[in-house]
């Protein structure tokens, strides 16, 4: 008759018996840390993309509103309204040069042809602070449309734009790196052009 033999459990250093203590090995802990780090990076990138997309959506809505306001103004007055002294940063509203912060709509317009009237003549407003800056120029005579607006490594083509015309520009630098995302709306087309969309 054979006796069964089971090895005795080895005592732990503190004198207690040690039978497969639960826990992570060093390798398992390192794998968990690496996975959590990767997930954190993916979440951070996704969040920044979501925030930027929300800002671009704001700009698209405002450019569409400004275009509709220009068309309404023309229907009532026979021509478009030249609101801004120029296009782009340095002429934008509500801040002349937009940055990382949001700004409330409705203050004085330093970049307007008629600062006392500003944007109120077009009846354009925003119910919340905006991240982008906006400008619009127009001509009801034989004026030449601006031809120096950058778009995807070239310039926007204004050759099909007849007089009277208007141009709307939205500029944003939501990450504060000095590179602007630009959106353009032109008379004669429903398209909104986006330049530097990832900025």
MOGI-V588723 format. One record per pair of residues at least 6 apart in sequence whose C-alpha atoms are under 6 Angstrom apart, sorted by sequence separation. I is the first residue (numbers start at 1). J is the second residue. D is the distance in Angstrom with one decimal. If there is no record, write none. Layout:
BEGIN
i=<I	I>
j=<J	J>
d=<D	D>
END
This chain:
BEGIN
i=<11	12	74	90	109	112	149	90	149	173	185	89	172	184	109	172	184	70	171	183	94	171	183	170	182	170	182	169	181	169	181	168	181	168	167	181	167	91	105	166	165	140	104	139	85	103	139	84	85	102	103	138	84	85	102	138	83	84	102	137	83	137	136	136	135	135	98	134	134	133	133	132	93	132	92	93	92	92	152	151	87	84	84	69	83	84	83	82	82	81	80	79	99	100	99	100	100	99>
j=<17	18	80	96	115	118	155	97	156	180	192	97	180	192	118	181	193	80	181	193	105	182	194	182	194	183	195	183	195	184	196	184	197	185	185	199	186	111	126	187	187	164	129	164	111	129	165	111	112	129	130	165	112	113	130	166	112	113	131	166	113	167	167	168	168	169	133	169	170	170	171	171	133	172	133	134	134	135	195	195	135	135	136	122	136	137	137	137	138	138	138	140	173	174	174	175	176	176>
d=<4.6	5.3	5.0	4.6	5.1	5.6	5.4	5.1	5.8	4.9	5.0	4.7	5.3	5.6	5.7	5.2	5.0	5.7	5.7	5.5	5.9	4.7	4.5	5.5	5.8	5.0	5.0	5.6	5.8	4.7	4.8	5.5	5.6	4.9	5.8	5.5	4.7	4.6	5.9	5.4	5.6	4.2	4.0	5.6	5.8	4.8	5.6	5.8	5.4	5.5	5.3	5.6	4.3	5.2	5.0	4.0	5.6	5.4	4.4	5.6	5.7	5.6	5.5	4.3	5.8	5.3	5.5	5.7	4.6	5.5	5.2	5.3	5.0	4.4	4.9	5.1	4.8	5.0	5.9	5.3	5.5	5.6	5.5	5.7	5.8	5.6	5.9	4.6	4.5	5.9	6.0	5.8	5.1	4.5	6.0	5.8	5.2	5.7>
END
